[in-house]
Amino acid sequence: MKYPADNKIQKPQLKPFVKWAGGKSQLLDDIRMMYPNELGDTITKYAEPFIGGGAVLFDILSNYSLNELYISDINSELINTYKIIRDEVIKLIEQLNLIQSDYKQMDTDNRKKYYYEKRERFNELKINGDEDVNIEKAALFIFLNKTCFNGLYRVNKKGFFNVPIGSYKNPSICDEKNLLNISKALKNVKIVCSDYKESASFIDNNTFVYFDPPYRPITETSSFTSYSENLFDDKAQIELAEFVQKMTYKGAKIIVSNSDPKNSSTEDEFLDDLYKKHKIKRVYANRMINCNGELRGKINELLISNFRE
């Protein structure tokens, strides 16, 4: 496997600009080992329809030169932030630096007051949908992500972001160098706010696709799919598996990640049955967000591929 390809120019090593529930930084080595051999040669396109924090995207952008890339998510504020980083990064950095300067000078009580004021402002902007404030929304999105509890993005039934403040002493709110590098790398990336099914028109036999959907809960109380106003239940998992099969017929090389139902029941064959036509690999991951402390750090996750290397 050519990783990175010997004939590729050295590129900046990009990293996610937000923390994200289920982020793939810790599994990146396992996922990287599964990249198709043809990536960068006959495979010239990349699609990631559940972009989230983008750890795999940024690994691809850091190490391969591809002709076309497509990312999407149904979380409109996340997608807005990707677009602002691509198109208005200087103005974004200016706002983030002002926020960072103010926040770091404050004591704990004033930080708490400032955080909740910014959270309220973010929700006001989120609801009114005014495109003229998209840069401010993106700045607040990153600030809240860097200072809220566990870096969660969670909304209530009304669509309001409702995560409380975290306890970080010295959060890095504005990583200027990384944002500038990401902006350059995203220039030729198509960024779409949509359901994953919209990616069908982009995907063909020259495409590598990574699907990282909201995970199927391993217990009745461990569900964390409310990063948008929509839920991703078993019916949605079945529909995704059917879509993966359709894209397989197109000739695309695909990797899917998900939780392992066997963590809670060795007899649970739900995902094994869904993807029985594909290769299923179980890998260890530290589960950072789980109400059951005994389960943290002892979780298998699934990496599913429609090709064998």
C-alpha positions in Angstrom: 0.0 0.0 0.0 1.4 3.4 -0.9 1.0 5.5 2.2 1.9 8.2 1.7 2.7 7.8 -2.0 6.4 8.3 -2.8 5.7 10.8 -5.6 3.5 13.1 -3.5 4.7 16.5 -2.4 4.9 16.9 1.4 1.7 18.5 2.7 0.8 20.1 6.0 -0.6 17.5 8.4 -4.1 18.6 9.1 -6.1 17.8 12.3 -9.8 18.2 13.2 -10.7 21.8 14.2 -13.4 20.5 16.6 -13.8 17.7 19.1 -16.7 15.4 18.1 -18.6 12.6 19.7 -17.4 9.4 18.1 -14.5 11.2 16.4 -12.1 8.9 14.6 -8.7 10.2 15.5 -8.0 7.3 17.9 -9.1 4.7 15.2 -7.2 6.5 12.4 -4.4 3.9 12.3 -6.8 1.1 11.9 -8.8 2.9 9.2 -5.7 3.9 7.3 -4.6 0.3 7.1 -7.9 -0.4 5.2 -7.5 2.3 2.6 -7.8 0.8 -0.9 -4.4 0.2 -2.6 -5.6 2.2 -5.6 -6.2 5.4 -3.6 -4.4 8.3 -5.4 -4.0 6.2 -8.6 -7.2 4.8 -10.2 -9.2 6.0 -7.2 -9.3 9.7 -7.8 -12.3 10.7 -5.7 -13.2 10.7 -2.0 -16.6 11.1 -0.3 -17.5 11.3 3.4 -21.2 11.8 3.8 -21.2 11.9 7.7 -18.3 14.3 8.0 -18.4 15.1 11.8 -14.9 16.1 13.0 -13.3 15.0 9.7 -10.3 13.0 11.0 -10.3 10.7 8.0 -10.9 13.5 5.6 -8.0 15.4 6.9 -5.7 12.4 6.8 -6.7 11.9 3.1 -6.1 15.6 2.4 -2.7 15.5 4.2 -1.4 12.5 2.2 -3.1 12.2 -1.1 -3.7 14.3 -4.2 -7.2 13.5 -5.5 -9.3 15.1 -8.3 -12.6 15.5 -6.5 -13.7 15.4 -2.9 -17.2 15.5 -1.4 -18.3 15.9 2.3 -21.7 16.4 3.8 -23.6 16.3 7.0 -27.2 17.1 8.2 -25.8 19.3 10.9 -26.2 22.7 9.3 -24.0 24.5 11.8 -21.2 22.1 11.4 -21.4 22.4 7.6 -21.6 26.2 7.9 -18.3 26.1 9.8 -16.6 24.0 7.2 -17.7 26.4 4.5 -16.6 29.5 6.5 -13.1 27.9 7.1 -12.9 27.3 3.4 -14.2 30.7 2.2 -13.7 33.2 5.0 -10.9 31.9 7.2 -9.2 35.3 7.9 -12.4 36.9 9.2 -13.1 33.8 11.2 -9.7 33.8 12.8 -10.1 37.5 13.7 -13.3 36.7 15.6 -11.9 33.7 17.3 -8.8 35.6 18.4 -11.0 38.2 20.0 -13.1 35.6 21.8 -9.9 33.7 22.9 -8.3 36.9 24.2 -11.4 37.9 26.2 -12.0 34.4 27.6 -8.5 33.6 28.8 -8.3 36.8 30.8 -11.4 35.9 32.9 -11.7 34.1 36.2 -14.0 31.1 36.6 -17.2 32.9 37.4 -16.8 35.4 34.5 -15.9 32.6 32.1 -19.1 30.8 33.1 -21.2 34.0 32.5 -19.4 34.6 29.2 -20.0 31.0 28.0 -23.7 31.1 28.6 -24.1 34.5 27.0 -22.3 33.2 23.9 -24.4 30.0 23.9 -27.6 32.1 24.0 -26.2 34.2 21.2 -25.4 31.1 19.1 -28.9 29.8 19.6 -30.4 33.1 18.5 -28.3 33.1 15.3 -29.0 29.4 14.8 -32.7 29.9 14.8 -33.0 33.1 12.7 -31.0 31.5 9.8 -29.6 34.8 8.6 -26.7 34.1 6.2 -25.2 37.5 7.1 -24.1 36.2 10.5 -22.6 32.9 9.3 -19.0 33.9 10.2 -20.1 34.8 13.8 -22.0 31.5 14.0 -19.0 29.6 12.9 -16.8 31.4 15.5 -19.3 30.7 18.2 -19.6 27.1 17.1 -15.9 26.5 17.5 -15.7 28.5 20.8 -18.6 26.5 22.3 -17.0 23.2 21.1 -13.7 24.1 22.7 -15.1 25.1 26.0 -18.3 23.0 26.6 -18.5 19.8 28.5 -16.6 17.0 26.7 -16.7 18.9 23.4 -20.2 17.6 22.8 -22.6 19.0 20.2 -26.1 18.3 21.5 -29.4 20.0 20.8 -32.8 19.7 22.5 -36.1 19.1 20.7 -36.4 22.8 19.8 -33.0 22.7 18.2 -31.2 24.7 20.8 -27.6 23.8 21.7 -27.8 22.9 25.4 -24.4 21.6 26.5 -23.1 23.1 29.8 -19.7 24.7 30.2 -16.7 22.4 30.6 -13.8 22.8 33.1 -10.8 23.5 30.8 -8.2 25.8 32.3 -6.5 26.8 29.0 -8.5 25.8 26.0 -7.1 26.3 22.5 -9.9 28.3 20.9 -8.1 29.5 17.8 -5.5 27.2 16.2 -4.6 29.7 13.5 -2.0 27.7 11.7 -4.3 24.6 11.4 -7.3 26.7 10.3 -5.2 28.3 7.5 -3.9 25.0 6.3 -7.4 23.5 6.4 -8.8 26.4 4.4 -6.3 25.8 1.6 -7.0 22.1 1.6 -10.7 22.6 1.4 -10.7 24.9 -1.7 -11.6 22.1 -4.1 -13.8 20.2 -1.7 -17.6 20.1 -2.4 -19.3 20.8 1.0 -23.0 20.0 1.3 -25.6 20.2 4.0 -27.7 17.1 3.2 -28.6 13.6 3.9 -26.0 11.0 3.0 -28.2 9.7 0.1 -27.5 12.9 -1.8 -23.9 11.7 -2.3 -25.1 9.0 -4.8 -24.7 11.4 -7.8 -21.0 12.0 -6.8 -20.1 8.3 -6.1 -18.8 6.2 -8.9 -16.3 3.4 -9.6 -13.4 5.8 -9.0 -14.5 6.8 -5.5 -13.4 5.8 -2.0 -16.2 6.4 0.4 -16.1 6.5 4.2 -19.4 6.3 6.1 -19.3 7.2 9.8 -23.0 7.3 10.8 -24.4 7.9 14.3 -23.6 4.7 16.0 -26.2 2.1 17.0 -26.4 2.3 20.8 -24.7 -0.6 22.6 -27.1 -0.2 25.6 -30.6 1.3 26.0 -29.1 4.3 27.8 -26.0 4.9 25.8 -27.6 6.5 22.7 -26.0 9.7 21.6 -27.4 10.6 18.2 -28.8 14.1 19.0 -26.0 16.1 17.4 -28.8 17.3 15.1 -32.6 17.5 15.4 -32.9 14.1 13.7 -32.4 10.5 15.1 -30.7 7.5 13.5 -32.6 4.4 14.6 -32.4 0.8 13.4 -34.6 1.6 10.4 -32.0 4.2 9.4 -29.2 1.7 9.9 -30.9 -0.7 7.5 -31.4 2.0 4.9 -27.8 2.9 5.1 -26.7 -0.7 4.6 -29.0 -0.8 1.5 -27.4 2.4 0.2 -23.9 0.9 0.8 -24.9 -2.1 -1.3 -26.2 0.2 -4.1 -22.9 2.1 -4.1 -21.0 -1.2 -4.1 -22.9 -2.1 -7.3 -21.5 1.2 -8.8 -18.0 -0.1 -8.1 -17.1 2.3 -5.2 -14.6 1.2 -2.5 -16.4 1.7 0.8 -15.6 1.6 4.5 -18.3 1.9 7.2 -17.7 2.3 10.9 -20.2 1.5 13.7 -20.5 0.2 17.2 -20.3 -3.5 17.9 -23.6 -4.8 19.3 -21.7 -7.8 20.8 -20.3 -5.5 23.4 -23.6 -5.8 25.3 -24.9 -9.1 23.9 -22.8 -11.8 22.2 -26.0 -12.9 20.5 -26.8 -9.6 18.9 -26.2 -10.1 15.1 -27.9 -7.0 13.9 -24.9 -5.4 12.1 -23.2 -8.7 11.3 -26.4 -9.6 9.4 -26.8 -6.2 7.8 -23.3 -6.4 6.4 -22.9 -10.1 5.9 -21.8 -9.6 2.3 -18.9 -7.5 3.4 -15.7 -7.8 5.4 -16.2 -7.0 9.1 -13.2 -6.1 11.3 -13.5 -5.6 15.1 -11.1 -3.0 16.6 -10.6 -1.6 20.1 -11.6 2.0 20.9 -11.7 4.1 24.0 -15.3 5.1 24.5 -15.0 8.6 26.0 -18.7 9.3 26.2 -20.6 6.6 28.0 -22.9 6.8 31.1 -21.4 3.5 32.3 -17.9 4.2 33.5 -17.1 0.4 33.5 -17.6 0.3 29.7 -15.1 3.1 28.9 -11.9 1.9 27.3 -13.2 -1.6 26.8 -15.3 -1.3 23.7 -15.0 -3.0 20.3 -16.1 -1.0 17.2 -16.7 -2.3 13.7 -14.9 -1.4 10.5 -16.8 -2.8 7.6 -15.4 -2.8 4.0 -16.8 -4.0 0.7 -13.4 -4.9 -0.7 -10.6 -7.1 0.5 -6.9 -6.1 0.5 
